[in-house]
Amino acid sequence: MSKDQKLQIYSLGKQGQEGDNVAPKPGMLQIKEKYKWEAWNKLKGMDQQLARNQFVQLAKKYLGE
């Protein structure tokens, strides 16, 4: 899987489990955490059930059924 695909799966999983991102943005030197935070933050306002459904669909697509 590409980095973008991993971030997409991660962010949908977080949105589906926890809802909107309310965590403080990581610092400049925390590059990996910053990318993950930004990917999740882009989904702010997305319904949790919709995020879970999209997560499952993408997981099946990227990882195989």
N, CA, C and O atoms as a GROMACS GRO file, in nm:
protein
  260
    1MET      N    1   0.084  -0.119   0.000
    1MET     CA    2   0.000   0.000   0.000
    1MET      C    3   0.088   0.125   0.000
    1MET      O    4   0.196   0.127   0.060
    2SER      N    5   0.040   0.226  -0.068
    2SER     CA    6   0.113   0.352  -0.070
    2SER      C    7   0.091   0.428   0.061
    2SER      O    8   0.004   0.394   0.141
    3LYS      N    9   0.172   0.530   0.081
    3LYS     CA   10   0.159   0.613   0.201
    3LYS      C   11   0.021   0.680   0.205
    3LYS      O   12  -0.042   0.686   0.311
    4ASP      N   13  -0.025   0.728   0.090
    4ASP     CA   14  -0.156   0.793   0.084
    4ASP      C   15  -0.270   0.695   0.117
    4ASP      O   16  -0.366   0.731   0.184
    5GLN      N   17  -0.258   0.572   0.069
    5GLN     CA   18  -0.360   0.471   0.098
    5GLN      C   19  -0.362   0.438   0.247
    5GLN      O   20  -0.469   0.425   0.306
    6LYS      N   21  -0.245   0.426   0.307
    6LYS     CA   22  -0.236   0.399   0.451
    6LYS      C   23  -0.298   0.513   0.532
    6LYS      O   24  -0.370   0.489   0.629
    7LEU      N   25  -0.270   0.637   0.490
    7LEU     CA   26  -0.327   0.752   0.561
    7LEU      C   27  -0.479   0.756   0.546
    7LEU      O   28  -0.550   0.793   0.639
    8GLN      N   29  -0.527   0.718   0.429
    8GLN     CA   30  -0.672   0.717   0.406
    8GLN      C   31  -0.739   0.613   0.497
    8GLN      O   32  -0.841   0.642   0.559
    9ILE      N   33  -0.682   0.495   0.503
    9ILE     CA   34  -0.736   0.389   0.590
    9ILE      C   35  -0.730   0.435   0.736
    9ILE      O   36  -0.828   0.420   0.810
   10TYR      N   37  -0.616   0.489   0.777
   10TYR     CA   38  -0.599   0.536   0.915
   10TYR      C   39  -0.703   0.641   0.952
   10TYR      O   40  -0.768   0.632   1.056
   11SER      N   41  -0.717   0.742   0.865
   11SER     CA   42  -0.807   0.853   0.898
   11SER      C   43  -0.952   0.808   0.903
   11SER      O   44  -1.028   0.854   0.988
   12LEU      N   45  -0.992   0.720   0.814
   12LEU     CA   46  -1.130   0.669   0.818
   12LEU      C   47  -1.152   0.586   0.944
   12LEU      O   48  -1.260   0.591   1.004
   13GLY      N   49  -1.052   0.509   0.983
   13GLY     CA   50  -1.063   0.431   1.107
   13GLY      C   51  -1.078   0.519   1.229
   13GLY      O   52  -1.162   0.493   1.316
   14LYS      N   53  -0.997   0.624   1.236
   14LYS     CA   54  -1.005   0.716   1.350
   14LYS      C   55  -1.139   0.790   1.352
   14LYS      O   56  -1.201   0.804   1.457
   15GLN      N   57  -1.183   0.836   1.235
   15GLN     CA   58  -1.311   0.907   1.228
   15GLN      C   59  -1.425   0.813   1.266
   15GLN      O   60  -1.518   0.854   1.336
   16GLY      N   61  -1.418   0.690   1.221
   16GLY     CA   62  -1.522   0.593   1.251
   16GLY      C   63  -1.527   0.555   1.398
   16GLY      O   64  -1.635   0.531   1.452
   17GLN      N   65  -1.412   0.550   1.463
   17GLN     CA   66  -1.406   0.513   1.605
   17GLN      C   67  -1.430   0.630   1.698
   17GLN      O   68  -1.504   0.619   1.796
   18GLU      N   69  -1.366   0.743   1.669
   18GLU     CA   70  -1.363   0.854   1.764
   18GLU      C   71  -1.440   0.977   1.721
   18GLU      O   72  -1.467   1.065   1.803
   19GLY      N   73  -1.477   0.986   1.594
   19GLY     CA   74  -1.544   1.106   1.545
   19GLY      C   75  -1.442   1.212   1.511
   19GLY      O   76  -1.327   1.182   1.480
   20ASP      N   77  -1.484   1.337   1.516
   20ASP     CA   78  -1.398   1.449   1.476
   20ASP      C   79  -1.270   1.457   1.559
   20ASP      O   80  -1.268   1.426   1.678
   21ASN      N   81  -1.165   1.498   1.493
   21ASN     CA   82  -1.034   1.514   1.555
   21ASN      C   83  -1.036   1.637   1.646
   21ASN      O   84  -1.061   1.749   1.600
   22VAL      N   85  -1.011   1.616   1.773
   22VAL     CA   86  -1.002   1.727   1.868
   22VAL      C   87  -0.864   1.732   1.933
   22VAL      O   88  -0.840   1.814   2.022
   23ALA      N   89  -0.774   1.645   1.889
   23ALA     CA   90  -0.638   1.641   1.944
   23ALA      C   91  -0.559   1.763   1.896
   23ALA      O   92  -0.583   1.813   1.786
   24PRO      N   93  -0.466   1.810   1.977
   24PRO     CA   94  -0.382   1.922   1.932
   24PRO      C   95  -0.291   1.877   1.818
   24PRO      O   96  -0.247   1.762   1.814
   25LYS      N   97  -0.263   1.968   1.727
   25LYS     CA   98  -0.178   1.937   1.612
   25LYS      C   99  -0.035   1.911   1.660
   25LYS      O  100   0.020   1.989   1.738
   26PRO      N  101   0.026   1.801   1.613
   26PRO     CA  102   0.164   1.771   1.652
   26PRO      C  103   0.261   1.878   1.602
   26PRO      O  104   0.232   1.951   1.507
   27GLY      N  105   0.375   1.885   1.666
   27GLY     CA  106   0.477   1.983   1.629
   27GLY      C  107   0.543   1.952   1.496
   27GLY      O  108   0.525   1.845   1.439
   28MET      N  109   0.620   2.047   1.447
   28MET     CA  110   0.685   2.036   1.317
   28MET      C  111   0.777   1.916   1.306
   28MET      O  112   0.789   1.856   1.199
   29LEU      N  113   0.842   1.879   1.414
   29LEU     CA  114   0.938   1.770   1.410
   29LEU      C  115   0.874   1.632   1.420
   29LEU      O  116   0.941   1.530   1.400
   30GLN      N  117   0.748   1.627   1.449
   30GLN     CA  118   0.674   1.501   1.456
   30GLN      C  119   0.606   1.477   1.321
   30GLN      O  120   0.484   1.486   1.310
   31ILE      N  121   0.686   1.447   1.221
   31ILE     CA  122   0.638   1.444   1.082
   31ILE      C  123   0.532   1.336   1.061
   31ILE      O  124   0.426   1.364   1.005
   32LYS      N  125   0.558   1.214   1.105
   32LYS     CA  126   0.463   1.105   1.085
   32LYS      C  127   0.330   1.135   1.154
   32LYS      O  128   0.223   1.118   1.096
   33GLU      N  129   0.338   1.181   1.280
   33GLU     CA  130   0.217   1.213   1.355
   33GLU      C  131   0.141   1.329   1.291
   33GLU      O  132   0.018   1.331   1.293
   34LYS      N  133   0.215   1.424   1.236
   34LYS     CA  134   0.153   1.540   1.171
   34LYS      C  135   0.073   1.498   1.048
   34LYS      O  136  -0.039   1.545   1.027
   35TYR      N  137   0.130   1.409   0.965
   35TYR     CA  138   0.058   1.359   0.846
   35TYR      C  139  -0.069   1.285   0.887
   35TYR      O  140  -0.174   1.302   0.825
   36LYS      N  141  -0.058   1.204   0.991
   36LYS     CA  142  -0.175   1.128   1.037
   36LYS      C  143  -0.283   1.224   1.090
   36LYS      O  144  -0.401   1.207   1.061
   37TRP      N  145  -0.240   1.324   1.170
   37TRP     CA  146  -0.333   1.421   1.226
   37TRP      C  147  -0.404   1.496   1.114
   37TRP      O  148  -0.526   1.514   1.118
   38GLU      N  149  -0.328   1.541   1.013
   38GLU     CA  150  -0.386   1.618   0.902
   38GLU      C  151  -0.485   1.534   0.821
   38GLU      O  152  -0.590   1.584   0.780
   39ALA      N  153  -0.451   1.407   0.797
   39ALA     CA  154  -0.542   1.319   0.722
   39ALA      C  155  -0.673   1.301   0.797
   39ALA      O  156  -0.781   1.305   0.737
   40TRP      N  157  -0.665   1.280   0.928
   40TRP     CA  158  -0.785   1.262   1.008
   40TRP      C  159  -0.864   1.393   1.016
   40TRP      O  160  -0.986   1.392   1.007
   41ASN      N  161  -0.795   1.504   1.032
   41ASN     CA  162  -0.861   1.634   1.045
   41ASN      C  163  -0.940   1.672   0.920
   41ASN      O  164  -1.039   1.744   0.930
   42LYS      N  165  -0.897   1.624   0.803
   42LYS     CA  166  -0.969   1.653   0.678
   42LYS      C  167  -1.108   1.591   0.678
   42LYS      O  168  -1.194   1.634   0.600
   43LEU      N  169  -1.132   1.492   0.762
   43LEU     CA  170  -1.261   1.425   0.766
   43LEU      C  171  -1.356   1.485   0.869
   43LEU      O  172  -1.463   1.430   0.895
   44LYS      N  173  -1.317   1.596   0.928
   44LYS     CA  174  -1.400   1.662   1.030
   44LYS      C  175  -1.541   1.685   0.976
   44LYS      O  176  -1.558   1.740   0.868
   45GLY      N  177  -1.640   1.642   1.052
   45GLY     CA  178  -1.780   1.658   1.013
   45GLY      C  179  -1.838   1.535   0.945
   45GLY      O  180  -1.959   1.526   0.928
   46MET      N  181  -1.753   1.439   0.907
   46MET     CA  182  -1.803   1.317   0.842
   46MET      C  183  -1.872   1.229   0.946
   46MET      O  184  -1.821   1.211   1.057
   47ASP      N  185  -1.985   1.174   0.909
   47ASP     CA  186  -2.060   1.083   0.996
   47ASP      C  187  -1.975   0.961   1.029
   47ASP      O  188  -1.908   0.906   0.941
   48GLN      N  189  -1.976   0.919   1.154
   48GLN     CA  190  -1.894   0.805   1.197
   48GLN      C  191  -1.934   0.676   1.125
   48GLN      O  192  -1.846   0.597   1.088
   49GLN      N  193  -2.060   0.653   1.105
   49GLN     CA  194  -2.103   0.530   1.037
   49GLN      C  195  -2.057   0.530   0.892
   49GLN      O  196  -2.014   0.427   0.840
   50LEU      N  197  -2.064   0.645   0.827
   50LEU     CA  198  -2.016   0.656   0.689
   50LEU      C  199  -1.866   0.628   0.684
   50LEU      O  200  -1.819   0.559   0.593
   51ALA      N  201  -1.791   0.682   0.780
   51ALA     CA  202  -1.647   0.658   0.785
   51ALA      C  203  -1.618   0.509   0.804
   51ALA      O  204  -1.527   0.455   0.741
   52ARG      N  205  -1.694   0.443   0.891
   52ARG     CA  206  -1.674   0.299   0.913
   52ARG      C  207  -1.701   0.221   0.786
   52ARG      O  208  -1.626   0.129   0.751
   53ASN      N  209  -1.808   0.256   0.716
   53ASN     CA  210  -1.842   0.186   0.592
   53ASN      C  211  -1.733   0.205   0.486
   53ASN      O  212  -1.693   0.110   0.419
   54GLN      N  213  -1.685   0.328   0.472
   54GLN     CA  214  -1.579   0.354   0.376
   54GLN      C  215  -1.449   0.284   0.415
   54GLN      O  216  -1.374   0.238   0.330
   55PHE      N  217  -1.423   0.278   0.545
   55PHE     CA  218  -1.304   0.207   0.594
   55PHE      C  219  -1.308   0.061   0.552
   55PHE      O  220  -1.209   0.008   0.500
   56VAL      N  221  -1.421  -0.004   0.574
   56VAL     CA  222  -1.435  -0.146   0.538
   56VAL      C  223  -1.418  -0.166   0.388
   56VAL      O  224  -1.349  -0.258   0.344
   57GLN      N  225  -1.481  -0.080   0.308
   57GLN     CA  226  -1.470  -0.092   0.163
   57GLN      C  227  -1.325  -0.077   0.116
   57GLN      O  228  -1.278  -0.154   0.033
   58LEU      N  229  -1.256   0.023   0.170
   58LEU     CA  230  -1.117   0.044   0.129
   58LEU      C  231  -1.025  -0.066   0.180
   58LEU      O  232  -0.933  -0.108   0.110
   59ALA      N  233  -1.049  -0.113   0.301
   59ALA     CA  234  -0.967  -0.222   0.355
   59ALA      C  235  -0.980  -0.346   0.266
   59ALA      O  236  -0.881  -0.412   0.236
   60LYS      N  237  -1.102  -0.376   0.225
   60LYS     CA  238  -1.122  -0.490   0.134
   60LYS      C  239  -1.052  -0.468   0.003
   60LYS      O  240  -0.991  -0.560  -0.051
   61LYS      N  241  -1.060  -0.346  -0.050
   61LYS     CA  242  -0.998  -0.314  -0.179
   61LYS      C  243  -0.846  -0.323  -0.170
   61LYS      O  244  -0.782  -0.385  -0.256
   62TYR      N  245  -0.787  -0.262  -0.069
   62TYR     CA  246  -0.641  -0.253  -0.059
   62TYR      C  247  -0.578  -0.382  -0.007
   62TYR      O  248  -0.469  -0.420  -0.049
   63LEU      N  249  -0.647  -0.449   0.084
   63LEU     CA  250  -0.589  -0.567   0.148
   63LEU      C  251  -0.641  -0.698   0.091
   63LEU      O  252  -0.590  -0.805   0.124
   64GLY      N  253  -0.741  -0.689   0.008
   64GLY     CA  254  -0.804  -0.811  -0.047
   64GLY      C  255  -0.908  -0.864   0.049
   64GLY      O  256  -0.897  -0.845   0.170
   65GLU      N  257  -1.008  -0.930  -0.006
   65GLU     CA  258  -1.117  -0.979   0.079
   65GLU      C  259  -1.079  -1.104   0.146
   65GLU      O  260  -1.158  -1.160   0.221
   0.00000   0.00000   0.00000
